[in-house]
């Protein structure tokens, strides 16, 4: 169960699982199901349907989170001139993935995806093919091992130039006390002018809280909702871009998105490293 694209960047170790277990629900596959994808199994659909039954808005959360990713990457590439992206917790490839958005604006963009689930790995290697001018790579690593992520990402990314660190819907799988040590270690490796983009699910809805509790009881890696204030605190010491840390649909919505009031129980923001 997850609120974000993938829990599979967080598991019991840095090595991929030896085989795909289709008897246990998997966060990336459930998320794929909610987004209308086909890369999921009956157990994933069953758990996904249980959550939908108690909290139908989860489908809106899934789709508004992808819209958030698109707007964030578009802004960073178009307005901030970012040409490097480190996307941790990739999840199952769907549409408008990070490299597709970035390289449609700047073909020379370099994107590194991080995950460590064998099914995600298989799909990523087959589908996440970038432009010939840039680079798109997938590395198998665990979010709780930032040193491994940085070491492998350095083979594709230049850490002397700004990097956008993307932690979208993944930190809910991490114990509260471990979040900032991980985030700070990753940011410490990036130069001034880099960015942190992040969202996570919030405890702002009784129905959402109950749905997550039910989903967590079905197995897989638990996902913990946090308060908007807890999510905002992760950006401490960085320069938040307007409009700050807000529900994802309210982060720089496009003209046709103005007025959207669904999918509001995920908060996110983007900040620059001084």
C-alpha positions in Angstrom: 0.0 0.0 0.0 1.3 3.4 -0.8 0.4 7.0 -1.4 3.0 7.5 -4.0 4.4 5.9 -7.2 6.4 3.2 -5.6 7.5 1.7 -2.3 9.9 -0.5 -4.1 12.8 1.9 -3.7 12.5 1.0 0.0 12.8 -2.6 1.0 14.9 -4.9 3.2 18.1 -4.3 1.2 19.7 -2.8 -1.8 19.6 -6.0 -4.0 16.6 -6.8 -6.2 14.1 -9.4 -5.0 14.9 -12.8 -6.6 11.4 -13.1 -8.1 8.1 -11.3 -8.6 5.7 -12.4 -5.9 2.2 -12.1 -7.3 0.5 -13.2 -4.1 1.4 -10.1 -2.1 0.1 -6.7 -3.0 2.7 -4.3 -4.3 2.5 -0.5 -3.9 3.8 0.3 -7.4 1.4 -2.1 -9.0 -1.6 -0.8 -7.0 -0.6 2.8 -8.0 -0.4 1.7 -11.6 -4.0 0.2 -11.3 -5.4 3.5 -9.8 -3.8 5.4 -12.7 -5.5 3.1 -15.3 -2.4 1.0 -16.1 -2.2 -2.7 -16.9 0.9 -3.7 -15.0 -0.7 -5.2 -12.0 -2.1 -8.5 -10.7 -5.4 -9.6 -9.1 -4.1 -9.1 -5.6 -3.1 -5.5 -6.4 -6.6 -4.8 -7.9 -8.3 -6.4 -5.0 -6.5 -4.2 -2.5 -6.8 -1.2 -4.7 -10.6 -1.8 -4.9 -10.8 -2.1 -1.1 -9.2 1.3 -0.8 -11.4 2.8 -3.5 -14.5 1.5 -1.7 -13.7 3.4 1.4 -11.9 6.4 -0.2 -12.8 6.9 -3.8 -10.7 10.0 -4.0 -7.6 7.8 -4.0 -7.9 7.7 -7.8 -7.8 11.5 -7.9 -4.8 11.5 -5.7 -3.0 9.1 -8.0 -3.7 11.3 -11.1 -3.1 14.6 -9.5 0.2 13.4 -8.3 1.3 12.7 -11.9 0.0 16.2 -12.9 2.2 17.6 -10.1 5.2 15.8 -11.5 4.6 17.1 -14.9 4.2 20.7 -13.7 7.3 20.5 -11.5 9.6 19.0 -14.1 8.3 21.5 -16.7 9.0 24.4 -14.4 12.4 23.2 -13.5 13.4 22.5 -17.1 11.8 25.6 -18.7 12.2 28.3 -16.0 15.1 27.2 -13.8 17.3 25.6 -16.5 17.7 22.3 -14.7 19.1 19.6 -17.0 19.7 16.8 -14.4 17.0 14.9 -12.5 17.4 12.2 -9.8 14.0 10.5 -9.4 13.9 8.1 -6.5 11.0 5.8 -6.1 10.2 5.6 -9.8 7.3 3.2 -9.8 5.8 1.6 -12.8 6.4 3.6 -16.0 3.1 5.2 -17.1 2.7 8.4 -19.2 4.6 11.6 -19.0 7.5 10.1 -17.1 10.2 12.5 -15.8 12.6 12.0 -18.7 9.8 12.4 -21.3 8.8 15.7 -19.8 12.3 17.0 -19.3 13.7 15.9 -22.6 10.7 17.2 -24.5 11.8 20.6 -23.3 15.6 20.1 -23.3 16.7 17.0 -25.2 20.1 17.1 -23.5 18.6 16.5 -20.0 20.0 13.6 -18.0 17.6 11.6 -15.8 18.4 8.8 -13.3 15.6 6.7 -11.9 16.0 4.8 -8.7 14.0 1.8 -7.6 14.8 -1.8 -6.6 11.8 -3.9 -7.5 12.3 -6.6 -10.2 9.0 -5.9 -12.0 9.7 -2.1 -12.0 13.2 -2.8 -13.2 12.0 -4.9 -16.1 9.5 -2.3 -17.3 11.9 0.6 -16.7 14.7 -0.9 -18.8 12.3 -1.7 -21.6 10.3 1.6 -21.6 12.4 4.4 -20.1 14.4 5.1 -23.2 15.4 8.7 -23.5 16.5 11.1 -26.3 19.9 10.4 -28.0 21.1 13.9 -27.0 20.6 13.2 -23.3 20.8 10.3 -21.0 18.3 8.1 -19.1 19.4 5.5 -16.7 17.9 3.2 -14.1 19.7 2.2 -11.0 18.8 -0.5 -8.5 19.2 1.0 -5.0 17.3 1.4 -1.8 16.4 4.9 -0.5 17.7 4.0 2.9 21.1 3.6 1.3 21.8 7.1 0.0 25.5 6.4 -0.4 24.8 3.7 -2.9 22.3 5.9 -4.8 24.9 8.7 -5.0 27.7 6.5 -6.1 25.7 4.9 -8.9 24.0 8.1 -10.0 27.4 9.8 -10.3 28.0 7.6 -13.3 25.4 9.5 -15.2 24.9 12.8 -13.4 27.5 15.6 -12.9 27.2 16.6 -9.2 29.1 19.8 -10.0 26.0 21.0 -11.8 22.5 21.5 -10.4 20.4 18.4 -9.9 16.6 18.2 -9.2 16.2 15.6 -6.4 12.7 14.2 -6.7 11.1 12.3 -3.8 7.5 12.0 -4.9 5.3 10.0 -2.6 8.1 7.8 -1.2 9.0 9.3 2.2 5.8 8.0 3.7 7.4 4.6 3.8 10.3 5.9 5.9 10.1 6.2 9.8 9.8 9.9 10.8 13.2 10.0 12.5 15.0 8.7 9.5 13.6 11.0 6.9 15.8 14.1 7.3 19.1 12.2 7.7 18.3 10.6 4.3 17.2 13.8 2.6 20.1 15.8 4.0 22.6 13.3 2.9 21.3 13.4 -0.6 21.1 17.2 -0.7 24.6 17.5 0.8 26.0 15.8 -2.3 24.3 18.3 -4.6 25.6 21.8 -5.5 24.1 25.1 -4.8 21.3 25.8 -7.2 19.9 22.3 -7.0 16.3 21.6 -6.1 14.2 19.3 -3.9 10.8 18.4 -5.2 8.6 16.4 -2.8 5.1 15.4 -2.0 3.5 12.9 0.4 0.1 12.0 1.6 -1.4 13.9 4.6 -3.6 12.9 7.5 -6.1 15.6 6.5 -9.0 13.3 5.8 -10.6 10.7 8.2 -11.6 8.6 5.2 -8.0 8.7 3.9 -6.6 7.8 7.3 -9.0 4.8 7.5 -8.2 3.7 3.9 -4.4 3.8 4.6 -4.9 1.8 7.8 -6.9 -0.8 5.9 -4.4 -0.9 3.1 -1.4 -1.3 5.4 -3.1 -4.3 7.1 -3.0 -6.1 3.7 0.7 -6.6 3.7 3.5 -5.0 1.8 5.5 -2.0 3.1 3.3 0.3 5.2 2.7 3.9 4.2 2.3 6.5 6.9 0.3 9.7 6.4 1.8 12.8 8.0 0.6 16.3 8.8 1.1 19.2 6.3 3.3 20.8 8.9 5.6 17.7 9.0 5.9 17.7 5.2 6.6 21.5 5.1 9.4 21.0 7.8 11.4 18.8 5.4 12.2 21.9 3.3 13.8 23.8 6.2 17.0 25.6 5.2 15.9 25.7 1.5 14.4 28.5 -0.6 10.8 27.5 -1.2 9.3 28.4 -4.6 5.9 30.0 -4.6 3.2 29.0 -3.6 5.1 27.0 -0.9 4.0 23.6 0.4 0.4 23.2 -0.7 -2.1 20.5 -1.8 -0.6 19.1 -5.1 -3.5 20.4 -7.3 -2.7 23.9 -6.0 1.0 23.9 -6.9 1.0 26.2 -10.0 -2.0 24.7 -11.7 -2.5 25.3 -15.4 -5.5 27.3 -16.7 -7.7 24.2 -17.1 -6.8 23.0 -13.6 -7.7 26.1 -11.7 -10.6 25.4 -9.4 -9.7 21.8 -9.0 -10.7 20.7 -5.5 -10.2 16.9 -5.6 -7.0 15.0 -4.7 -6.2 17.6 -2.0 -4.8 15.2 0.7 -1.3 15.2 -0.7 1.0 18.2 0.0 4.0 19.0 -2.0 6.5 21.7 -2.9 9.7 22.6 -4.6 12.7 24.4 -3.1 16.1 25.6 -4.2 19.3 24.7 -2.3 21.1 28.0 -1.5 
